[in-house]
Amino acid sequence: MYLTSEIKKDIFKKHGKSEKDTGSSEGQIALFSHRILHLTNHLQSNKKDFGTQRALLNLVGKRRSLLDYLKQTDIERYRAVVKKLELRK
């Protein structure tokens, strides 16, 4: 499996407050970004996997809504997450 508990703990440790803080917006956005990257790589080699394509679109929508929430509540945290995860070019 591509997303083991050790990888999740590492993601939350890097982007959240601690490895047990799984509810923070920064940690959730980082986890969604990791999953989006994995599914994007999968779809490059499996172009007709429409179930995965739909799951990818759902994840992108969830990440977008979390980013919008973070932008409305705390613009500095939003800018830090976007810069750290390199979501904008």
TIMI-2910 file (N, C-alpha, C, CB; in pm, 1 decimal, decimal comma, always signed):
<rs>
+----------+----------+----------+----------+----------+----------+----------+----------+----------+----------+----------+----------+------+
!      n_x !      n_y !      n_z !     ca_x !     ca_y !     ca_z !      c_x !      c_y !      c_z !     cb_x !     cb_y !     cb_z ! resn !
+----------+----------+----------+----------+----------+----------+----------+----------+----------+----------+----------+----------+------+
!    +84,3 !   -118,6 !     +0,0 !     +0,0 !     +0,0 !     +0,0 !    +88,4 !   +124,5 !     +0,0 !    -95,7 !     +0,1 !   +122,3 !  Met !
!    +48,9 !   +221,9 !    -73,3 !   +130,7 !   +341,7 !    -88,4 !   +120,6 !   +435,5 !    +30,8 !    +91,0 !   +414,9 !   -213,1 !  Tyr !
!    +17,3 !   +423,1 !   +111,6 !     -3,1 !   +516,5 !   +221,7 !     -8,6 !   +438,8 !   +353,3 !   -133,2 !   +599,5 !   +200,8 !  Leu !
!   +106,8 !   +410,1 !   +410,2 !   +113,3 !   +337,4 !   +535,8 !    +99,1 !   +434,8 !   +651,6 !   +245,1 !   +258,4 !   +546,9 !  Thr !
!    +85,0 !   +381,0 !   +770,3 !    +69,0 !   +467,0 !   +887,1 !   +196,0 !   +547,5 !   +914,2 !    +32,5 !   +383,3 !  +1010,0 !  Ser !
!   +312,3 !   +493,2 !   +879,1 !   +436,8 !   +568,3 !   +898,3 !   +442,6 !   +689,4 !   +806,3 !   +558,1 !   +478,2 !   +873,6 !  Glu !
!   +396,3 !   +671,9 !   +683,2 !   +394,5 !   +784,8 !   +589,2 !   +297,2 !   +891,7 !   +637,1 !   +356,1 !   +737,3 !   +447,1 !  Ile !
!   +180,3 !   +849,6 !   +686,7 !    +83,4 !   +945,8 !   +738,6 !   +140,0 !  +1022,5 !   +857,8 !    -46,0 !   +874,5 !   +778,6 !  Lys !
!   +204,7 !   +950,5 !   +950,2 !   +263,8 !  +1017,5 !  +1065,7 !   +368,9 !  +1117,8 !  +1022,7 !   +324,9 !   +915,7 !  +1160,9 !  Lys !
!   +449,2 !  +1080,6 !   +924,0 !   +552,5 !  +1170,4 !   +873,8 !   +490,9 !  +1295,5 !   +810,9 !   +640,9 !  +1097,8 !   +771,8 !  Asp !
!   +384,1 !  +1277,6 !   +733,2 !   +316,8 !  +1391,8 !   +670,7 !   +260,1 !  +1484,8 !   +776,3 !   +205,0 !  +1344,3 !   +576,8 !  Ile !
!   +192,6 !  +1427,9 !   +876,6 !   +133,7 !  +1512,0 !   +980,4 !   +239,9 !  +1576,9 !  +1068,4 !    +38,9 !  +1430,3 !  +1066,2 !  Phe !
!   +352,9 !  +1510,3 !  +1086,3 !   +461,1 !  +1569,5 !  +1164,6 !   +522,0 !  +1688,6 !  +1090,4 !   +569,6 !  +1464,1 !  +1195,0 !  Lys !
!   +538,1 !  +1675,9 !   +959,5 !   +598,0 !  +1783,5 !   +879,5 !   +504,6 !  +1903,2 !   +865,3 !   +635,6 !  +1731,5 !   +741,4 !  Lys !
!   +376,1 !  +1875,8 !   +840,9 !   +284,7 !  +1982,8 !   +803,7 !   +184,8 !  +2020,3 !   +912,7 !   +210,7 !  +1943,6 !   +681,4 !  His !
!   +162,6 !  +1933,0 !  +1008,1 !    +71,1 !  +1963,9 !  +1116,6 !   +147,5 !  +2009,5 !  +1239,8 !    -15,4 !  +1842,9 !  +1149,8 !  Gly !
!    +78,0 !  +2012,8 !  +1351,0 !   +143,7 !  +2052,2 !  +1475,7 !   +221,2 !  +1936,2 !  +1536,5 !    +40,8 !  +2104,2 !  +1575,9 !  Lys !
!   +168,6 !  +1815,9 !  +1521,2 !   +236,4 !  +1695,4 !  +1568,6 !   +188,6 !  +1578,5 !  +1482,7 !   +208,2 !  +1669,4 !  +1721,8 !  Ser !
!   +246,0 !  +1461,0 !  +1506,5 !   +204,9 !  +1346,2 !  +1425,5 !    +66,8 !  +1295,3 !  +1463,0 !   +305,3 !  +1234,5 !  +1439,4 !  Glu !
!    +16,2 !  +1334,5 !  +1580,2 !   -117,3 !  +1291,9 !  +1621,8 !   -224,2 !  +1395,7 !  +1589,3 !   -118,3 !  +1262,8 !  +1770,3 !  Lys !
!   -183,2 !  +1511,8 !  +1540,0 !   -276,6 !  +1618,1 !  +1503,7 !   -323,2 !  +1596,6 !  +1360,2 !   -211,0 !  +1758,3 !  +1519,9 !  Asp !
!   -420,0 !  +1506,9 !  +1344,0 !   -465,8 !  +1472,5 !  +1210,3 !   -579,4 !  +1561,7 !  +1162,8 !   -509,5 !  +1329,0 !  +1206,6 !  Thr !
!   -628,2 !  +1649,0 !  +1246,2 !   -743,0 !  +1731,0 !  +1209,0 !   -708,8 !  +1869,2 !  +1161,0 !   -833,7 !  +1742,5 !  +1322,7 !  Gly !
!   -583,5 !  +1909,6 !  +1169,1 !   -548,8 !  +2044,8 !  +1126,2 !   -562,2 !  +2056,9 !   +975,1 !   -405,7 !  +2081,0 !  +1170,6 !  Ser !
!   -596,8 !  +2175,2 !   +930,8 !   -615,9 !  +2198,1 !   +787,8 !   -487,7 !  +2174,7 !   +710,2 !   -666,3 !  +2339,3 !   +763,0 !  Ser !
!   -375,1 !  +2216,1 !   +767,2 !   -247,3 !  +2200,3 !   +698,3 !   -214,9 !  +2052,7 !   +676,5 !   -135,0 !  +2267,9 !   +777,7 !  Glu !
!   -237,0 !  +1971,6 !   +778,4 !   -211,2 !  +1828,9 !   +767,4 !   -303,3 !  +1761,4 !   +666,9 !   -225,7 !  +1763,4 !   +902,2 !  Gly !
!   -430,2 !  +1798,4 !   +668,8 !   -526,0 !  +1739,9 !   +574,6 !   -490,4 !  +1777,4 !   +431,1 !   -669,2 !  +1786,2 !   +607,5 !  Gln !
!   -453,9 !  +1902,9 !   +409,3 !   -417,5 !  +1947,8 !   +275,1 !   -293,2 !  +1874,3 !   +227,1 !   -394,0 !  +2100,0 !   +272,9 !  Ile !
!   -196,6 !  +1854,8 !   +315,7 !    -74,5 !  +1782,3 !   +278,1 !   -105,7 !  +1636,7 !   +244,9 !    +29,6 !  +1789,4 !   +391,6 !  Ala !
!   -193,6 !  +1574,6 !   +321,7 !   -231,6 !  +1435,8 !   +294,8 !   -304,3 !  +1424,5 !   +161,0 !   -320,4 !  +1381,4 !   +408,2 !  Leu !
!   -397,3 !  +1516,0 !   +135,2 !   -466,9 !  +1515,9 !     +6,8 !   -368,6 !  +1537,5 !   -107,9 !   -575,7 !  +1624,2 !     +4,6 !  Phe !
!   -271,0 !  +1624,3 !    -88,9 !   -172,5 !  +1650,8 !   -194,4 !    -89,7 !  +1526,4 !   -223,9 !    -80,3 !  +1767,1 !   -154,2 !  Ser !
!    -54,0 !  +1452,7 !   -119,6 !    +21,4 !  +1328,6 !   -138,4 !    -61,7 !  +1227,2 !   -217,3 !    +63,2 !  +1269,1 !     -1,8 !  His !
!   -187,7 !  +1214,2 !   -181,3 !   -274,8 !  +1119,8 !   -250,5 !   -301,4 !  +1162,5 !   -394,3 !   -406,2 !  +1105,2 !   -175,8 !  Arg !
!   -317,3 !  +1293,2 !   -416,6 !   -339,7 !  +1344,8 !   -551,6 !   -219,3 !  +1315,4 !   -639,8 !   -368,0 !  +1496,3 !   -548,1 !  Ile !
!   -100,3 !  +1335,8 !   -587,5 !    +21,1 !  +1307,3 !   -663,9 !    +28,5 !  +1159,0 !   -701,1 !   +146,0 !  +1348,3 !   -583,4 !  Leu !
!     -5,1 !  +1071,9 !   -605,9 !     -3,2 !   +927,7 !   -632,4 !   -104,1 !   +889,8 !   -740,7 !    -32,7 !   +849,6 !   -503,7 !  His !
!   -225,8 !   +942,0 !   -729,9 !   -328,4 !   +907,6 !   -828,2 !   -296,2 !   +965,6 !   -965,6 !   -464,9 !   +957,4 !   -781,5 !  Leu !
!   -234,2 !  +1082,0 !   -969,3 !   -194,8 !  +1140,8 !  -1096,8 !    -91,8 !  +1053,4 !  -1166,6 !   -139,2 !  +1282,1 !  -1076,1 !  Thr !
!     +5,4 !  +1004,5 !  -1090,8 !   +105,1 !   +914,7 !  -1148,6 !    +41,1 !   +784,7 !  -1197,3 !   +214,6 !   +884,1 !  -1046,1 !  Asn !
!    -55,8 !   +735,0 !  -1122,8 !   -125,8 !   +612,6 !  -1162,2 !   -202,0 !   +634,0 !  -1292,4 !   -222,2 !   +567,1 !  -1051,1 !  His !
!   -267,2 !   +749,2 !  -1305,7 !   -348,4 !   +774,6 !  -1424,7 !   -264,4 !   +799,8 !  -1549,1 !   -439,2 !   +892,4 !  -1400,7 !  Leu !
!   -139,1 !   +837,3 !  -1532,1 !    -54,2 !   +855,5 !  -1649,5 !    -27,3 !   +723,3 !  -1720,3 !    +77,4 !   +920,7 !  -1609,7 !  Gln !
!    -22,8 !   +615,9 !  -1644,0 !     +0,2 !   +486,4 !  -1706,7 !   -128,8 !   +407,9 !  -1730,0 !    +94,0 !   +405,0 !  -1621,8 !  Ser !
!   -236,2 !   +444,8 !  -1663,6 !   -365,5 !   +376,9 !  -1678,3 !   -471,1 !   +479,7 !  -1718,5 !   -406,7 !   +304,0 !  -1545,8 !  Asn !
!   -471,0 !   +517,8 !  -1844,1 !   -553,5 !   +628,2 !  -1890,1 !   -703,0 !   +599,8 !  -1885,3 !   -515,0 !   +664,0 !  -2028,6 !  Lys !
!   -742,1 !   +475,5 !  -1888,9 !   -885,0 !   +442,2 !  -1893,1 !   -941,0 !   +399,8 !  -1757,8 !   -908,7 !   +332,2 !  -1993,1 !  Lys !
!   -871,5 !   +429,3 !  -1651,2 !   -918,1 !   +395,7 !  -1517,1 !  -1008,3 !   +509,7 !  -1468,1 !   -797,1 !   +372,2 !  -1418,7 !  Asp !
!  -1135,2 !   +501,7 !  -1504,2 !  -1226,4 !   +612,4 !  -1478,3 !  -1267,8 !   +621,2 !  -1332,0 !  -1348,9 !   +598,9 !  -1564,6 !  Phe !
!  -1264,1 !   +511,4 !  -1259,9 !  -1293,0 !   +515,9 !  -1116,5 !  -1188,2 !   +594,9 !  -1040,9 !  -1302,0 !   +375,6 !  -1059,8 !  Gly !
!  -1063,9 !   +573,2 !  -1076,5 !   -955,3 !   +648,7 !  -1014,4 !   -961,1 !   +794,8 !  -1055,6 !   -819,6 !   +588,6 !  -1052,0 !  Thr !
!  -1001,2 !   +819,3 !  -1178,6 !  -1012,7 !   +957,5 !  -1225,9 !  -1119,1 !  +1032,6 !  -1145,8 !  -1046,9 !   +960,8 !  -1376,7 !  Gln !
!  -1228,9 !   +964,5 !  -1117,1 !  -1334,7 !  +1028,4 !  -1038,0 !  -1288,1 !  +1052,7 !   -894,4 !  -1462,3 !   +941,3 !  -1038,3 !  Arg !
!  -1216,5 !   +956,8 !   -838,0 !  -1163,3 !   +974,1 !   -702,5 !  -1064,6 !  +1090,3 !   -697,3 !  -1095,2 !   +844,7 !   -654,5 !  Ala !
!   -984,6 !  +1104,4 !   -802,3 !   -889,4 !  +1215,4 !   -809,2 !   -961,9 !  +1349,2 !   -811,9 !   -799,9 !  +1201,7 !   -932,7 !  Leu !
!  -1068,0 !  +1359,1 !   -889,1 !  -1143,5 !  +1483,9 !   -894,6 !  -1207,3 !  +1515,9 !   -759,8 !  -1250,8 !  +1476,2 !  -1002,8 !  Leu !
!  -1255,2 !  +1413,3 !   -689,6 !  -1311,6 !  +1435,8 !   -555,7 !  -1205,5 !  +1487,3 !   -459,2 !  -1373,5 !  +1306,2 !   -501,0 !  Asn !
!  -1085,9 !  +1429,7 !   -465,3 !   -977,9 !  +1474,5 !   -376,7 !   -936,6 !  +1617,6 !   -407,1 !   -857,1 !  +1382,1 !   -389,3 !  Leu !
!   -930,6 !  +1651,8 !   -533,1 !   -894,3 !  +1788,9 !   -571,2 !   -999,1 !  +1886,7 !   -518,4 !   -880,8 !  +1801,8 !   -725,7 !  Val !
!  -1125,8 !  +1848,4 !   -526,9 !  -1232,8 !  +1933,5 !   -474,8 !  -1225,7 !  +1949,5 !   -324,1 !  -1367,2 !  +1877,0 !   -513,2 !  Gly !
!  -1195,3 !  +1842,1 !   -253,3 !  -1183,3 !  +1850,4 !   -107,5 !  -1065,9 !  +1939,3 !    -67,3 !  -1166,5 !  +1710,1 !    -47,0 !  Lys !
!   -952,6 !  +1921,8 !   -138,4 !   -836,4 !  +2005,6 !   -107,7 !   -866,4 !  +2151,1 !   -136,6 !   -714,2 !  +1960,2 !   -187,8 !  Arg !
!   -937,4 !  +2177,1 !   -246,1 !   -972,7 !  +2314,7 !   -281,8 !  -1061,4 !  +2377,8 !   -175,2 !  -1043,3 !  +2318,2 !   -417,9 !  Arg !
!  -1158,8 !  +2302,6 !   -124,3 !  -1248,1 !  +2357,9 !    -22,7 !  -1173,3 !  +2383,3 !   +107,5 !  -1366,2 !  +2263,5 !     +1,9 !  Ser !
!  -1078,6 !  +2296,1 !   +143,5 !   -998,1 !  +2321,3 !   +263,1 !   -909,2 !  +2443,8 !   +245,1 !   -912,2 !  +2198,9 !   +296,3 !  Leu !
!   -853,4 !  +2459,2 !   +125,7 !   -771,3 !  +2578,0 !    +99,4 !   -855,5 !  +2705,2 !   +104,3 !   -702,0 !  +2566,2 !    -37,4 !  Leu !
!   -977,1 !  +2699,9 !    +51,9 !  -1066,3 !  +2816,1 !    +58,8 !  -1100,6 !  +2850,8 !   +203,0 !  -1194,6 !  +2789,9 !    -20,4 !  Asp !
!  -1127,9 !  +2749,1 !   +283,9 !  -1156,5 !  +2770,8 !   +425,6 !  -1038,3 !  +2835,4 !   +496,0 !  -1192,2 !  +2638,9 !   +493,8 !  Tyr !
!   -920,0 !  +2783,2 !   +470,2 !   -800,0 !  +2836,3 !   +533,4 !   -772,6 !  +2978,9 !   +487,1 !   -679,9 !  +2746,9 !   +503,2 !  Leu !
!   -801,7 !  +3007,6 !   +362,8 !   -781,3 !  +3142,4 !   +308,8 !   -875,4 !  +3242,5 !   +375,8 !   -803,0 !  +3143,2 !   +156,2 !  Lys !
!   -997,4 !  +3200,1 !   +404,4 !  -1094,2 !  +3289,2 !   +467,8 !  -1063,1 !  +3310,7 !   +615,6 !  -1234,8 !  +3233,5 !   +452,2 !  Gln !
!  -1014,2 !  +3208,5 !   +683,7 !   -994,6 !  +3219,4 !   +828,0 !   -859,0 !  +3277,0 !   +865,6 !  -1010,8 !  +3084,6 !   +891,6 !  Thr !
!   -751,8 !  +3232,9 !   +797,8 !   -616,9 !  +3279,1 !   +833,6 !   -530,4 !  +3281,1 !   +708,3 !   -552,9 !  +3187,8 !   +943,3 !  Asp !
!   -516,2 !  +3400,0 !   +650,2 !   -446,9 !  +3413,6 !   +522,6 !   -298,7 !  +3378,8 !   +533,7 !   -462,6 !  +3554,7 !   +469,9 !  Ile !
!   -237,4 !  +3402,1 !   +648,5 !    -94,6 !  +3371,7 !   +664,0 !    -69,4 !  +3221,2 !   +664,0 !    -40,6 !  +3433,4 !   +793,5 !  Glu !
!   -155,4 !  +3145,7 !   +731,4 !   -142,0 !  +2999,8 !   +729,2 !   -164,8 !  +2946,0 !   +588,3 !   -241,3 !  +2934,7 !   +827,8 !  Arg !
!   -260,2 !  +3006,4 !   +517,0 !   -286,5 !  +2967,2 !   +377,9 !   -162,1 !  +2988,6 !   +292,2 !   -405,5 !  +3047,3 !   +320,1 !  Tyr !
!   -101,9 !  +3104,8 !   +302,5 !    +17,3 !  +3135,0 !   +223,1 !   +132,8 !  +3042,1 !   +257,8 !    +59,4 !  +3279,8 !   +244,0 !  Arg !
!   +145,3 !  +3008,4 !   +386,4 !   +252,1 !  +2918,2 !   +428,4 !   +231,6 !  +2778,2 !   +370,1 !   +259,0 !  +2911,4 !   +581,6 !  Ala !
!   +108,8 !  +2729,7 !   +370,5 !    +80,3 !  +2596,4 !   +317,2 !   +104,6 !  +2593,1 !   +166,8 !    -64,8 !  +2555,0 !   +348,8 !  Val !
!    +58,3 !  +2695,0 !    +96,6 !    +75,8 !  +2699,6 !    -48,8 !   +224,2 !  +2704,2 !    -84,4 !     +2,6 !  +2822,0 !   -108,6 !  Val !
!   +300,1 !  +2780,7 !     -8,7 !   +442,9 !  +2790,4 !    -37,0 !   +515,3 !  +2660,5 !     -3,8 !   +504,4 !  +2905,7 !    +41,1 !  Lys !
!   +479,9 !  +2599,2 !   +110,7 !   +548,2 !  +2477,4 !   +155,6 !   +519,0 !  +2360,3 !    +62,1 !   +505,7 !  +2442,0 !   +298,8 !  Lys !
!   +397,3 !  +2348,0 !    +15,4 !   +358,5 !  +2236,9 !    -71,0 !   +376,7 !  +2268,9 !   -219,3 !   +214,4 !  +2199,3 !    -44,5 !  Leu !
!   +416,5 !  +2391,5 !   -248,9 !   +438,1 !  +2437,6 !   -386,2 !   +314,6 !  +2412,6 !   -473,3 !   +560,5 !  +2367,5 !   -447,1 !  Glu !
!   +200,0 !  +2460,5 !   -426,6 !    +76,4 !  +2439,6 !   -499,3 !    +57,6 !  +2543,7 !   -611,0 !    -41,3 !  +2444,0 !   -402,9 !  Leu !
!   +118,0 !  +2659,3 !   -596,9 !   +112,2 !  +2762,3 !   -700,0 !   +247,1 !  +2775,4 !   -766,9 !    +68,2 !  +2897,0 !   -641,1 !  Arg !
!   +244,9 !  +2815,6 !   -890,6 !   +369,8 !  +2833,3 !   -963,0 !   +399,9 !  +2978,9 !   -985,1 !   +365,2 !  +2761,2 !  -1094,9 !  Lys !
+----------+----------+----------+----------+----------+----------+----------+----------+----------+----------+----------+----------+------+
</rs>
